[in-house]
Amino acid sequence: MSREDYEIVIGLEVHSELSTKTKIFCSCPTEFGGDPNTHCCPVCMAMPGTLPVLNEKVVEYAIKAGLATNCKIADISKNDRKNYFYPDLPKAYQISQYDMPLCEHGYIEIEVDGEKKKIGLTRIHIEEDAGKLNHDDYGRGSLVDLNRAGVPLIEIVSEPDLRSSEEVDLYLKKLKSILEYIEVSDCKMQEGSLRADVNVSVRKKGVSEFGTRTEMKNMNSFRSIVRAIDYEAERQIEVLEEGGKIDQETLRWDDVSGKTFPMRDKEDAQDYRYFPDPDLVTIRISEEMKENIRKSLPEMPESRKKRYIEEYNLPEYDSNILTSSKYFSDLFEGATKICNNPKAVSNWIMTDIIKELNEKELEPSDIPFKSDELGNLVVLIDKGTISSSIAKKVLQEMFENPRDPQKIIEEKGWIQISDEGAIKEVVLKILEANPQSVVDFKAGKDKALGFLVGQAMKETKGKANPQMLNKMFLEELKK
């Protein structure tokens, strides 16, 4: 049998760190970084006699995520202890939620080959993060950093509705976008704010029963997740085709070799011996609280996309890219308010800005300048103060040393030359230096004009007004 005879079944458990100022059960800061063990206290270090107190903002953010993903919000919920030992888990259990999560039965809609597909969400629940082990490069041991212990998480568990790595990529990007829009997480994958446990199994097409799944934990790169799913599916198919069986186990993905390796047997719920945490009271959520949170939800990506097409007359392609990230969307709207030229702003974001981000390996959230500064850049082009080529240099400067573009062009002497006398002087100089191009143009070779304009732009270091150059060259050439 071939690869086409099998179907891949994928479910995801996405962990997202919440952007609260303090941890889930104490008042320690949640900010990333800091010297080891400086953002912790007796509570998150699990000292004897300490008691947790639930951060209400964590509950609010979880409900917000549930409402944004079409979940049913519980009236009553509770915290449970999930028991397992690991060196960076000081209590030897994690406070999580088991049978009464805050949010259940939601969905996220993705577009696959032009068709809408709903990916079901089993649940969204709150829990605390563990600490971090810092391993010695020379194998002499490991040190525990508890700065991250107690940082609040939501775990978003999908139904096994995903059927390819491409669908997983679409789902994760849509989920990341939603969490950014509602501002419950910064979703910085490089800092571990968004990571996924990926469950993969395969089955013969037409078979309803699921195959044995394997799990790859704590993956924080879309590219790695896609590669890992494709490799693991192929591996499982190969094992089955050779008459073997798949073991239910946790795997480690190695990005360098592009392979998965066994870590341990996969745990089931009973292995964690869940029971209600006796130190924490029942969580009761009123209808009033749910409604207040619902009213606080911002305009979501789908609604913004539709509005951009209708209000700004943007193509669907542009609108898809602009609304794929809250940071792009906010940048676009803020800049458009300044310059009233939505298509120009859209073009700058989709071409030069995304190019700069890719080259510098930055996220949209890392854009260093403000939306009004981008708007001011477009205004300078529209007024003829600078040319498009100079504007590209200004944008690069805004990435390197962000400040208002007007200040940049004044400091660098990049203001466009629009004085007729100065431009005519340049035109005559270029014509005199390139007699063959004049002959070519009069012989019907239109490209000669472009060459002459290019030479004039080089002469003025890109500062001459290109429209005026074209006009004056034509006037002189037709004499």
FENTA-V754171 format. One record per residue. RES is the residue in one letter. SS is DSSP state (@ for helix, = for strand, . for the rest). Layout:
RES_SS, RES_SS
//
This chain:
M_., S_., R_@, E_@, D_@, Y_=, E_=, I_=, V_=, I_=, G_=, L_=, E_=, V_=, H_=, S_=, E_=, L_., S_., T_., K_., T_=, K_., I_., F_., C_., S_., C_., P_=, T_., E_., F_., G_., G_., D_., P_., N_., T_., H_., C_., C_., P_., V_., C_., M_., A_., M_., P_., G_., T_., L_., P_., V_., L_., N_., E_@, K_@, V_@, V_@, E_@, Y_@, A_@, I_@, K_@, A_@, G_@, L_@, A_@, T_., N_., C_., K_=, I_=, A_., D_., I_=, S_=, K_., N_., D_=, R_=, K_=, N_=, Y_., F_., Y_., P_., D_., L_., P_., K_., A_., Y_=, Q_=, I_=, S_=, Q_., Y_., D_., M_., P_., L_., C_=, E_=, H_=, G_=, Y_=, I_=, E_=, I_=, E_=, V_=, D_., G_., E_=, K_=, K_=, K_=, I_=, G_=, L_=, T_=, R_=, I_=, H_=, I_=, E_=, E_=, D_., A_., G_., K_=, L_=, N_=, H_=, D_., D_., Y_., G_., R_., G_., S_=, L_=, V_=, D_=, L_., N_., R_., A_., G_., V_., P_=, L_=, I_=, E_=, I_=, V_=, S_=, E_., P_., D_., L_=, R_., S_., S_@, E_@, E_@, V_@, D_@, L_@, Y_@, L_@, K_@, K_@, L_@, K_@, S_@, I_@, L_@, E_@, Y_@, I_., E_., V_., S_., D_., C_., K_., M_@, Q_@, E_@, G_., S_., L_=, R_=, A_=, D_=, V_=, N_=, V_=, S_=, V_=, R_=, K_=, K_., G_., V_., S_., E_., F_., G_., T_., R_., T_=, E_=, M_=, K_=, N_=, M_=, N_., S_., F_@, R_@, S_@, I_@, V_@, R_@, A_@, I_@, D_@, Y_@, E_@, A_@, E_@, R_@, Q_@, I_@, E_@, V_@, L_@, E_@, E_., G_., G_., K_., I_., D_., Q_., E_=, T_=, L_=, R_=, W_=, D_=, D_., V_., S_., G_., K_=, T_=, F_=, P_=, M_=, R_=, D_=, K_., E_., D_., A_@, Q_@, D_@, Y_@, R_., Y_., F_=, P_=, D_., P_., D_., L_., V_., T_., I_=, R_=, I_., S_., E_@, E_@, M_@, K_@, E_@, N_@, I_@, R_@, K_@, S_@, L_., P_., E_., M_., P_@, E_@, S_@, R_@, K_@, K_@, R_@, Y_@, I_@, E_@, E_@, Y_., N_., L_., P_., E_@, Y_@, D_@, S_@, N_@, I_@, L_@, T_@, S_., S_., K_@, Y_@, F_@, S_@, D_@, L_@, F_@, E_@, G_@, A_@, T_@, K_@, I_@, C_@, N_., N_., P_@, K_@, A_@, V_@, S_@, N_@, W_@, I_@, M_@, T_@, D_@, I_@, I_@, K_@, E_@, L_@, N_@, E_@, K_@, E_., L_., E_., P_@, S_@, D_@, I_., P_., F_., K_., S_@, D_@, E_@, L_@, G_@, N_@, L_@, V_@, V_@, L_@, I_@, D_@, K_., G_., T_., I_., S_., S_@, S_@, I_@, A_@, K_@, K_@, V_@, L_@, Q_@, E_@, M_@, F_@, E_@, N_., P_., R_., D_., P_@, Q_@, K_@, I_@, I_@, E_@, E_@, K_@, G_., W_., I_., Q_., I_=, S_., D_., E_@, G_@, A_@, I_@, K_@, E_@, V_@, V_@, L_@, K_@, I_@, L_@, E_@, A_@, N_., P_@, Q_@, S_@, V_@, V_@, D_@, F_@, K_@, A_., G_., K_., D_., K_@, A_@, L_@, G_@, F_@, L_@, V_@, G_@, Q_@, A_@, M_@, K_@, E_@, T_., K_., G_., K_., A_=, N_., P_@, Q_@, M_@, L_@, N_@, K_@, M_@, F_@, L_@, E_@, E_@, L_@, K_., K_.
//
